[in-house]
Amino acid sequence: MTLALVRKELRDQRPFVAFGIFLCVVDLVELVFFVLPDQRPLWLVWTRELTNGGYGAIMLLVALGMAWGLLVREHDERTLEFLDGLPVSRPAQFLTKIGTAVAVLMIYPVFFVGVALVEHLLSRNSLDRSLHLQPLAMQLTMLAIAFAVALSVGLVLSFLRRLGWLVLAALVVGHYALEARSPWIRNFSPLQLLIPEYRGMHWKWPTQLLRVQLPVLAVCLVTAGLLYNGRFEDWLRWVARALSTRMAKIGMVVMAIGLFMVFGLVAGKEIAGKQRSGETDEEEGWSTKQSVTFPATKPISSETRHYVFSYLSSASARAAPLLDRADRVFETVQMFFHAPPGDRISADLTGSTTNTAGTAFWNTVRMKLDDEASVKDPVAVLGHETTHVFIQRIARMNESKVPMLIWPLDEGLATYVEYRFFQPASALEQEDRLIAALRTRRELEVDELIFSDRLLRNRGREMAYPMGRLFIDALIRRYGEDAPARIFTEAGKRDLPANLAHADLWNELFQANGYDLALVVDDFYAAADRLVRTHRAWIERLPRPRGAVEVRSKWIWLTPSLDGTLPPGWSLVCRIRPSVDSTHDRYKEAHRYNDKFAWPSSSVSGQRIWYQLGVSDGSGPVLYEPWASAPLD
């Protein structure tokens, strides 16, 4: 009788069976007519297709769609009486339905893995004879578990009928909104199960994720089983009647809009630096409590020919030298660009964004005048930010978003102007040493300027200053002082081809001015090689950090070590990220406690800890090591 029930379920799931078979046929046609199967080794299919996040997301959406009609349909269509007439108990019916549904969902993944294995058999060579059955089996196992989790959640929500979709949407939006505050929330996502965690050539069993998701699976299956078995039937009838009213439909729409607005506001807030006052970890024995005192001040406004300055009364003495030289700074930058003066620039001297000496947006500059002596001369900072203002004007950044794609050039040009006109020659030495160190380590890549997300991920935003300056210097030496301005002028044109990729955009901007980007890149590396020869002795003395990770109940501790002695004034720094695919705005600095770094375990999502050690003199960019990782358990 169980086989008859399975056949009945397969008939009910014919659309999903047909969908799985359709995907298999499409892959088979592609294999026969459009690809060369003997040139597709497993690593290629594995990285591009089998472990692709989009593939897993689509399959989980199919699982949710199947869940909405798997159990509740029997109630709505009143076929439960027929099933109860069979010599099969409701728990057995429930388990049969779940098993059949997972089997139907696995039709295409099993076929897909089989095709990948056949392609690997045809294309493997003597360097990779192994079939790699363990990771393939783990991929299918994790996909089956992910299907079961998504299916179980969908089964519970399906009993809420149309309200279930609203609850699901709220859960998804809430997941992404809360993830910024607590990265461990990602461990509830079934998609995390599909991210391989390697130990050698094997896929490691994801114990950390399963500790979270298996209880969710069990609770949802038990709840769905009770609902299917007729428990809470009166309550479900009341919910169905209540949801059928007009007021309930209007309420659901209003609730949906409200939820999206609330979670959108939560997701948009800045989380960094908003820890609770007095937060103490008794196990580790240290506190993050801080107190802040704000002095009583009043604002002052002063005007020059080219600026309107705003600053606090307490900073009058520090602002006076800057105001005296401000117009000469402006005229120096104006002469470099050979541009008209334009409107006066509004300069706010009360502060800048975190970790910056100054910022510029359109015709406004923000700077900070610290109580103590600033690391950078305010005149040099003003020259740097004024350069940004001129760049934004000639690139028409208020009309075009293209210049935002080449912001490393923007920072490089501003840094070039700053060091050429407003800084002593000796100030360049530290930045040149950093460039030389990267070149010696074979980590200096011009692609990081073109694809700026790589620069943010691997080096940090501050490394755009020395790398961009060296590139601008190479550009000016080859094509003249007006070359950078012509690049930005081209970037601001409205007839620039739309939707250009980063590399194509750079080529377009250079070719439009008759410049050869490849020659400038060659000059960039040649200049870096000269810096290596100049600073070789310093580079050889600079130690490189390594770290040993210790995982405790609430905190992760990193003990750094050096293979030498740091120069005077230099120190170790460490930044962390929740997972390998986290965007750069999610990176954070680890807490420093004595000779160790620490961060909470709740800031990690997935099964690996990601950290990046570096050394810094406190005033310039951090010289980071490549990202390192360690298993969480």
MARLUM-595792 format. One line per field, with one value per residue (C-alpha): x, y, z; residue in one letter. Coordinates in nm, 2 decimals, decimal comma. Example, Ala and Ser with C-alpha at 12.3 -4.5 7.8 and 13.67 -1.06 7.14 Angstrom:
BEGIN
x	(1,23_1,37)
y	(-0,45_-0,11)
z	(0,78_0,71)
resn	(A_S)
//
This chain:
BEGIN
x	(0,00_0,30_0,39_0,04_0,08_0,41_0,26_-0,02_0,24_0,43_0,12_0,05_0,41_0,41_0,48_0,80_0,90_0,85_1,06_1,34_1,34_1,33_1,65_1,81_1,72_1,86_2,19_2,20_2,14_2,41_2,65_2,60_2,58_2,73_3,02_3,33_3,28_3,65_3,76_3,55_3,74_3,57_3,73_3,58_3,22_3,26_3,36_3,13_2,82_2,79_2,88_2,74_2,51_2,25_2,21_2,13_1,90_1,69_1,66_1,55_1,28_1,15_1,14_0,94_0,70_0,65_0,59_0,29_0,08_0,22_0,01_-0,24_-0,39_-0,51_-0,71_-0,84_-0,94_-1,09_-0,89_-0,78_-1,09_-0,98_-0,63_-0,76_-0,95_-0,62_-0,44_-0,17_-0,15_-0,12_0,24_0,33_0,15_0,34_0,68_0,60_0,51_0,83_1,05_0,89_0,92_1,29_1,34_1,17_1,37_1,69_1,62_1,81_2,10_2,17_2,17_2,38_2,65_2,64_2,71_2,99_3,14_3,12_3,28_3,56_3,62_3,66_3,88_4,09_4,47_4,76_4,77_4,42_4,31_4,09_3,71_3,66_3,36_3,36_3,30_3,04_2,86_2,88_2,73_2,43_2,40_2,41_2,16_1,92_1,95_1,90_1,59_1,45_1,50_1,34_1,06_0,99_0,97_0,75_0,52_0,46_0,40_0,17_-0,10_-0,13_-0,23_-0,18_-0,05_0,23_0,39_0,38_0,55_0,81_0,89_0,92_1,16_1,37_1,39_1,45_1,73_1,91_1,84_1,96_2,26_2,45_2,40_2,46_2,64_2,57_2,21_2,34_2,38_2,00_2,01_2,00_2,22_2,52_2,51_2,60_2,92_3,21_3,44_3,75_3,99_4,26_4,07_3,76_3,45_3,44_3,12_2,95_2,89_2,85_2,57_2,40_2,38_2,16_1,97_1,89_1,69_1,50_1,43_1,31_1,09_0,93_0,88_0,71_0,49_0,40_0,32_0,09_-0,09_-0,13_-0,25_-0,54_-0,42_-0,52_-0,78_-1,04_-0,78_-0,68_-1,05_-1,08_-0,76_-0,89_-1,23_-1,05_-0,81_-1,09_-1,24_-1,17_-1,03_-0,78_-0,66_-0,61_-0,44_-0,19_-0,10_-0,05_0,15_0,37_0,45_0,52_0,75_0,95_0,98_1,09_1,34_1,47_1,54_1,71_1,93_2,03_2,16_2,52_2,60_2,97_3,07_2,72_2,80_2,62_2,78_2,93_2,94_3,17_3,26_3,31_3,47_3,74_3,78_3,78_3,54_3,46_3,31_3,40_3,29_3,28_3,28_3,17_3,32_3,09_3,16_2,99_3,03_3,22_3,21_3,49_3,51_3,81_3,81_3,76_3,63_3,36_3,50_3,30_3,47_3,42_3,53_3,76_3,95_4,00_4,38_4,44_4,22_4,39_4,71_4,50_4,27_4,58_4,71_4,38_4,35_4,71_4,62_4,31_4,50_4,78_4,52_4,34_4,66_4,74_4,40_4,39_4,03_3,81_3,77_3,40_3,19_3,34_3,40_3,22_3,48_3,36_3,65_3,45_3,53_3,53_3,41_3,58_3,94_3,97_4,15_3,90_3,63_3,49_3,14_3,07_3,14_3,18_3,49_3,49_3,81_3,91_4,13_4,23_4,30_4,65_4,89_4,74_4,93_4,88_4,93_4,58_4,71_4,80_4,46_4,29_4,49_4,39_4,02_4,02_4,17_3,87_3,64_3,80_3,79_3,42_3,36_3,53_3,39_3,04_2,98_2,64_2,53_2,73_2,80_3,09_3,36_3,26_3,38_3,73_3,76_4,12_4,22_4,04_4,23_4,55_4,53_4,44_4,73_4,97_4,87_4,90_5,26_5,37_5,27_5,19_5,41_5,79_5,97_6,06_5,69_5,67_5,92_5,68_5,43_5,70_5,82_5,47_5,46_5,80_5,70_5,39_5,60_5,86_5,59_5,43_5,11_5,11_4,84_4,72_4,40_4,31_4,29_4,07_3,85_3,83_3,63_3,95_4,15_3,90_3,89_4,27_4,44_4,18_4,07_4,38_4,60_4,43_4,63_4,99_4,89_4,68_4,94_5,21_4,97_4,89_5,26_5,33_5,04_5,17_5,53_5,42_5,13_5,17_5,03_4,69_4,64_4,45_4,21_4,14_4,06_3,81_3,66_3,60_3,44_3,19_3,06_2,70_2,77_3,00_2,88_2,65_2,70_3,07_3,26_3,54_3,82_3,63_3,55_3,92_4,02_3,74_3,86_4,22_4,16_3,93_4,23_4,47_4,65_4,77_4,67_4,91_5,21_5,10_5,07_5,42_5,55_5,36_5,54_5,88_5,84_5,76_6,07_6,28_6,13_6,22_6,58_6,58_6,42_6,53_6,72_6,42_6,19_6,42_6,41_6,03_5,88_5,57_5,30_5,13_4,86_4,73_4,36_4,19_3,81_3,64_3,27_3,19_3,51_3,77_4,13_4,42_4,77_5,00_5,37_5,64_5,95_6,14_6,12_5,89_6,04_5,98_5,63_5,49_5,22_5,02_4,66_4,40_4,07_3,80_3,51_3,20_3,26_3,46_3,19_3,13_3,14_3,41_3,17_3,12_3,49_3,57_3,88_3,94_3,97_4,32_4,37_4,73_4,92_4,62_4,32_3,97_3,63_3,29_3,20_2,86_3,04_3,12_2,88_2,95_3,22_3,54_3,71_3,85_4,11_4,38_4,69_4,89_5,15_5,11_5,29_4,97_4,96_4,94_4,79_4,81_5,04_4,81_4,90_4,67_4,35_4,39_4,12_4,08_3,79_3,55_3,55)
y	(0,00_0,23_0,19_0,29_0,60_0,68_0,65_0,88_1,14_1,11_1,19_1,49_1,61_1,57_1,94_1,92_1,58_1,73_2,04_1,81_1,60_1,92_2,05_1,71_1,72_2,08_1,97_1,67_1,88_2,12_1,83_1,68_1,99_2,30_2,20_1,98_1,72_1,61_1,96_2,01_1,87_1,85_2,16_2,37_2,24_2,23_2,60_2,74_2,54_2,27_2,50_2,82_3,00_3,08_2,71_2,63_2,93_2,83_2,47_2,59_2,81_2,50_2,32_2,60_2,60_2,23_2,26_2,49_2,22_1,90_1,87_2,15_2,05_1,73_1,94_2,19_1,93_1,70_1,40_1,31_1,10_0,89_0,85_0,76_0,48_0,32_0,09_0,35_0,57_0,95_0,95_0,70_0,92_1,22_1,05_0,91_1,25_1,40_1,12_1,14_1,52_1,51_1,23_1,44_1,74_1,54_1,42_1,71_1,73_1,36_1,38_1,70_1,53_1,23_1,45_1,62_1,29_1,17_1,49_1,45_1,09_1,21_1,51_1,41_1,38_1,21_1,50_1,44_1,08_1,08_1,07_1,29_1,09_1,22_1,59_1,49_1,27_1,55_1,79_1,57_1,51_1,88_1,96_1,69_1,83_2,19_2,07_1,90_2,22_2,45_2,20_2,17_2,54_2,57_2,30_2,48_2,81_2,65_2,59_2,97_2,98_3,32_3,46_3,21_3,39_3,71_3,54_3,39_3,73_3,88_3,60_3,65_4,03_4,00_3,76_4,00_4,30_4,13_3,97_4,30_4,31_3,94_3,75_3,42_3,46_3,33_2,99_2,95_2,98_2,64_2,80_2,79_2,41_2,43_2,62_2,36_2,36_2,18_1,97_1,87_1,73_1,64_1,83_1,87_1,78_2,11_2,04_2,41_2,46_2,13_2,22_2,51_2,37_2,01_2,14_2,37_2,08_1,86_2,13_2,22_1,85_1,77_2,09_2,01_1,65_1,76_2,00_1,73_1,48_1,71_1,88_2,24_2,18_2,41_2,68_2,64_2,67_2,99_3,12_3,03_3,21_3,51_3,54_3,53_3,86_4,18_4,35_4,06_4,11_4,48_4,41_4,17_4,43_4,70_4,45_4,36_4,72_4,79_4,49_4,59_4,94_4,84_4,59_4,83_5,09_4,84_4,72_5,07_5,17_5,20_4,92_4,98_5,15_5,11_4,85_4,88_5,09_4,88_4,56_4,32_3,96_3,80_3,48_3,67_3,94_4,26_4,54_4,77_5,05_5,40_5,75_6,06_6,43_6,70_7,05_7,35_7,54_7,76_7,77_8,03_8,11_8,28_8,36_8,39_8,44_8,08_7,92_7,95_7,80_7,67_7,57_7,57_7,86_7,63_7,56_7,93_7,93_7,61_7,73_8,07_7,94_7,73_8,02_8,24_7,99_7,85_8,07_7,99_7,62_7,67_7,86_7,60_7,32_7,54_7,61_7,24_7,16_7,48_7,51_7,82_7,89_7,83_7,87_7,91_7,58_7,52_7,38_7,23_7,20_7,04_6,68_6,41_6,06_5,78_5,70_5,99_6,32_6,48_6,42_6,60_6,58_6,81_7,16_7,08_6,98_6,83_6,82_6,77_7,00_6,77_6,90_6,75_6,79_6,62_6,34_6,53_6,90_7,06_7,25_6,93_6,78_7,09_7,06_6,69_6,76_7,06_6,84_6,61_6,90_6,99_6,63_6,61_6,93_6,82_6,47_6,61_6,37_6,53_6,40_6,08_5,78_5,66_5,84_5,63_5,33_5,48_5,62_5,47_5,71_5,99_5,92_5,87_6,21_6,38_6,22_6,30_6,67_6,66_6,52_6,73_7,07_7,05_6,79_6,77_6,52_6,31_6,24_6,01_5,77_5,57_5,52_5,42_5,16_5,01_4,99_4,83_4,58_4,48_4,44_4,23_4,00_3,98_4,13_4,46_4,42_4,70_4,49_4,60_4,96_4,86_4,62_4,83_4,57_4,36_4,65_4,69_4,32_4,26_4,58_4,82_5,15_5,34_5,15_5,33_5,64_5,51_5,27_5,53_5,80_5,58_5,50_5,87_5,95_5,69_5,83_6,19_6,09_5,92_6,15_6,48_6,67_6,72_6,34_6,27_6,56_6,44_6,09_6,24_6,47_6,17_5,99_6,28_6,27_6,17_5,98_5,72_5,37_5,24_4,93_4,89_4,64_4,78_4,68_4,79_5,12_5,19_5,10_5,33_5,62_5,58_5,50_5,80_6,02_5,83_5,67_5,32_5,17_4,88_5,11_5,30_4,97_4,87_5,21_5,15_4,82_4,96_5,25_4,99_4,79_5,10_5,15_4,79_4,86_5,17_5,03_4,67_4,68_4,82_4,56_4,28_4,40_4,44_4,14_3,95_3,85_3,52_3,41_3,12_3,10_2,97_2,94_2,97_2,97_3,33_3,48_3,40_3,48_3,53_3,52_3,70_3,63_3,81_3,67_3,98_4,32_4,59_4,94_5,20_5,33_5,04_4,80_4,50_4,53_4,28_4,30_4,03_3,94_3,72_3,50_3,46_3,64_3,93_4,27_4,51_4,73_4,43_4,41_4,51_4,57_4,30_4,42_4,44_4,30_4,30_4,10_3,93_4,01_3,90_3,91_3,75_3,41_3,56_3,78_3,46_3,30_2,96_2,73_2,93_3,22_3,48_3,73_3,95_4,06_4,36_4,61_4,99_5,30_5,45_5,73_5,56_5,25_4,92_4,66_4,36_4,00_3,78_3,67_3,37_3,13_2,86_2,61_2,72_2,38)
z	(0,00_0,06_-0,31_-0,41_-0,19_-0,35_-0,70_-0,59_-0,47_-0,79_-0,99_-0,76_-0,81_-1,19_-1,26_-1,04_-1,19_-1,54_-1,43_-1,31_-1,63_-1,84_-1,67_-1,72_-2,10_-2,13_-1,97_-2,20_-2,51_-2,39_-2,33_-2,67_-2,89_-2,72_-2,50_-2,53_-2,25_-2,28_-2,19_-1,87_-1,57_-1,24_-1,09_-1,37_-1,33_-0,95_-0,90_-1,18_-1,15_-0,88_-0,59_-0,74_-0,50_-0,77_-0,85_-0,48_-0,44_-0,74_-0,62_-0,27_-0,42_-0,61_-0,27_-0,11_-0,40_-0,36_0,01_-0,03_-0,19_-0,03_0,29_0,30_-0,03_0,12_0,38_0,13_-0,13_0,14_0,02_0,37_0,42_0,12_0,25_0,59_0,43_0,32_0,57_0,61_0,92_0,90_1,03_0,76_0,50_0,62_0,61_0,26_0,13_0,27_0,13_-0,21_-0,23_-0,14_-0,40_-0,67_-0,58_-0,61_-0,97_-1,13_-0,88_-0,91_-1,29_-1,27_-1,05_-1,28_-1,59_-1,40_-1,32_-1,68_-1,80_-1,55_-1,66_-2,02_-1,94_-1,65_-1,70_-1,51_-1,26_-1,14_-1,17_-0,86_-0,91_-0,60_-0,50_-0,14_-0,22_-0,48_-0,23_0,03_-0,23_-0,28_0,09_0,18_-0,09_0,04_0,39_0,26_0,06_0,38_0,58_0,32_0,27_0,64_0,69_0,38_0,51_0,84_0,67_0,41_0,68_0,71_0,34_0,19_0,52_0,50_0,20_0,40_0,70_0,47_0,31_0,66_0,76_0,45_0,48_0,86_0,80_0,57_0,80_1,12_0,95_0,97_1,35_1,41_1,13_1,30_1,18_0,84_1,00_0,97_0,59_0,41_0,14_0,39_0,37_0,01_0,07_0,08_0,38_0,27_0,47_0,22_-0,08_0,13_0,21_0,59_0,77_0,86_1,23_1,33_1,07_1,14_1,51_1,41_1,12_1,23_1,53_1,30_1,07_1,36_1,51_1,17_1,08_1,41_1,38_1,02_1,12_1,40_1,17_0,91_1,17_1,25_1,56_1,60_1,32_1,48_1,51_1,14_1,03_1,23_1,06_0,72_0,78_0,92_0,63_0,38_0,49_0,31_0,62_0,66_0,31_0,36_0,69_0,52_0,26_0,52_0,73_0,44_0,36_0,73_0,77_0,46_0,58_0,93_0,82_0,55_0,82_1,04_0,75_0,66_1,01_1,09_1,33_1,39_1,71_1,87_2,13_2,46_2,72_3,00_2,80_2,99_2,93_3,27_3,12_2,94_3,22_3,02_2,94_2,65_2,86_2,75_2,84_2,63_2,73_2,49_2,55_2,52_2,20_1,94_1,56_1,37_1,00_0,80_0,43_0,19_-0,19_-0,26_0,06_0,32_0,64_0,94_1,26_1,64_1,86_2,05_1,72_1,62_1,69_1,50_1,21_1,16_0,98_0,75_0,66_0,58_0,33_0,19_-0,12_-0,22_-0,19_-0,41_-0,68_-0,69_-0,75_-1,00_-1,20_-1,21_-1,37_-1,58_-1,48_-1,40_-1,03_-1,01_-0,70_-0,35_-0,17_0,16_0,41_0,74_0,98_1,26_1,16_0,90_0,86_1,06_0,97_0,73_0,76_0,52_0,27_-0,03_-0,19_-0,49_-0,37_0,00_0,20_0,55_0,76_1,12_1,33_1,63_1,97_1,94_1,65_1,35_1,17_0,85_0,78_0,74_0,44_0,27_0,36_0,22_-0,10_-0,13_-0,08_-0,31_-0,58_-0,53_-0,58_-0,91_-1,02_-0,94_-1,14_-1,45_-1,43_-1,36_-1,08_-1,01_-1,35_-1,41_-1,19_-1,41_-1,21_-0,90_-1,09_-1,11_-0,76_-0,72_-0,99_-0,81_-0,48_-0,67_-0,84_-0,52_-0,34_-0,63_-0,61_-0,23_-0,23_-0,53_-0,39_-0,02_0,14_0,18_-0,04_0,26_0,33_0,03_0,17_0,39_0,10_-0,14_0,11_0,12_-0,25_-0,26_0,00_-0,20_-0,52_-0,34_-0,21_-0,56_-0,43_-0,62_-0,88_-1,10_-1,14_-0,79_-0,91_-1,20_-1,00_-0,69_-0,49_-0,50_-0,36_-0,07_0,00_-0,01_0,09_0,24_0,11_0,23_-0,01_-0,30_-0,21_-0,27_-0,55_-0,72_-0,69_-0,85_-1,13_-1,19_-1,17_-1,45_-1,65_-1,63_-1,71_-2,03_-2,15_-1,98_-1,68_-1,84_-1,90_-1,57_-1,62_-1,97_-1,84_-1,59_-1,85_-2,07_-1,78_-1,74_-2,10_-2,15_-2,47_-2,30_-2,37_-2,10_-1,88_-1,95_-1,74_-1,53_-1,76_-2,07_-1,91_-1,84_-2,19_-2,33_-2,12_-2,22_-2,59_-2,63_-2,54_-2,75_-2,45_-2,43_-2,10_-2,13_-2,16_-1,84_-1,66_-1,77_-1,64_-1,31_-1,25_-1,37_-1,11_-0,84_-0,93_-0,89_-0,54_-0,46_-0,54_-0,33_-0,02_-0,04_0,29_0,48_0,33_0,43_0,79_0,81_0,98_0,87_1,11_1,16_1,40_1,61_1,67_1,99_1,99_2,33_2,42_2,35_2,20_1,94_2,04_1,80_1,92_1,67_1,62_1,42_1,25_1,35_1,52_1,41_1,34_1,61_1,61_1,42_1,55_1,46_1,34_1,26_1,08_1,05_0,82_0,89_0,59_0,27_0,06_0,30_0,14_0,25_0,45_0,68_0,78_1,13_1,34_1,61_1,97_2,10_2,45_2,57_2,31_2,16_1,93_2,02_1,86_1,95_1,81_1,71_1,45_1,25_1,00_0,85_0,97_0,92_1,10_0,86_0,97_0,81_1,01_0,91_1,03_1,04_1,15_1,26_1,00_0,66_0,50_0,67_0,50_0,52_0,48_0,26_0,43_0,65_0,79_1,05_1,12_1,38_1,55)
resn	(M_T_L_A_L_V_R_K_E_L_R_D_Q_R_P_F_V_A_F_G_I_F_L_C_V_V_D_L_V_E_L_V_F_F_V_L_P_D_Q_R_P_L_W_L_V_W_T_R_E_L_T_N_G_G_Y_G_A_I_M_L_L_V_A_L_G_M_A_W_G_L_L_V_R_E_H_D_E_R_T_L_E_F_L_D_G_L_P_V_S_R_P_A_Q_F_L_T_K_I_G_T_A_V_A_V_L_M_I_Y_P_V_F_F_V_G_V_A_L_V_E_H_L_L_S_R_N_S_L_D_R_S_L_H_L_Q_P_L_A_M_Q_L_T_M_L_A_I_A_F_A_V_A_L_S_V_G_L_V_L_S_F_L_R_R_L_G_W_L_V_L_A_A_L_V_V_G_H_Y_A_L_E_A_R_S_P_W_I_R_N_F_S_P_L_Q_L_L_I_P_E_Y_R_G_M_H_W_K_W_P_T_Q_L_L_R_V_Q_L_P_V_L_A_V_C_L_V_T_A_G_L_L_Y_N_G_R_F_E_D_W_L_R_W_V_A_R_A_L_S_T_R_M_A_K_I_G_M_V_V_M_A_I_G_L_F_M_V_F_G_L_V_A_G_K_E_I_A_G_K_Q_R_S_G_E_T_D_E_E_E_G_W_S_T_K_Q_S_V_T_F_P_A_T_K_P_I_S_S_E_T_R_H_Y_V_F_S_Y_L_S_S_A_S_A_R_A_A_P_L_L_D_R_A_D_R_V_F_E_T_V_Q_M_F_F_H_A_P_P_G_D_R_I_S_A_D_L_T_G_S_T_T_N_T_A_G_T_A_F_W_N_T_V_R_M_K_L_D_D_E_A_S_V_K_D_P_V_A_V_L_G_H_E_T_T_H_V_F_I_Q_R_I_A_R_M_N_E_S_K_V_P_M_L_I_W_P_L_D_E_G_L_A_T_Y_V_E_Y_R_F_F_Q_P_A_S_A_L_E_Q_E_D_R_L_I_A_A_L_R_T_R_R_E_L_E_V_D_E_L_I_F_S_D_R_L_L_R_N_R_G_R_E_M_A_Y_P_M_G_R_L_F_I_D_A_L_I_R_R_Y_G_E_D_A_P_A_R_I_F_T_E_A_G_K_R_D_L_P_A_N_L_A_H_A_D_L_W_N_E_L_F_Q_A_N_G_Y_D_L_A_L_V_V_D_D_F_Y_A_A_A_D_R_L_V_R_T_H_R_A_W_I_E_R_L_P_R_P_R_G_A_V_E_V_R_S_K_W_I_W_L_T_P_S_L_D_G_T_L_P_P_G_W_S_L_V_C_R_I_R_P_S_V_D_S_T_H_D_R_Y_K_E_A_H_R_Y_N_D_K_F_A_W_P_S_S_S_V_S_G_Q_R_I_W_Y_Q_L_G_V_S_D_G_S_G_P_V_L_Y_E_P_W_A_S_A_P_L_D)
//
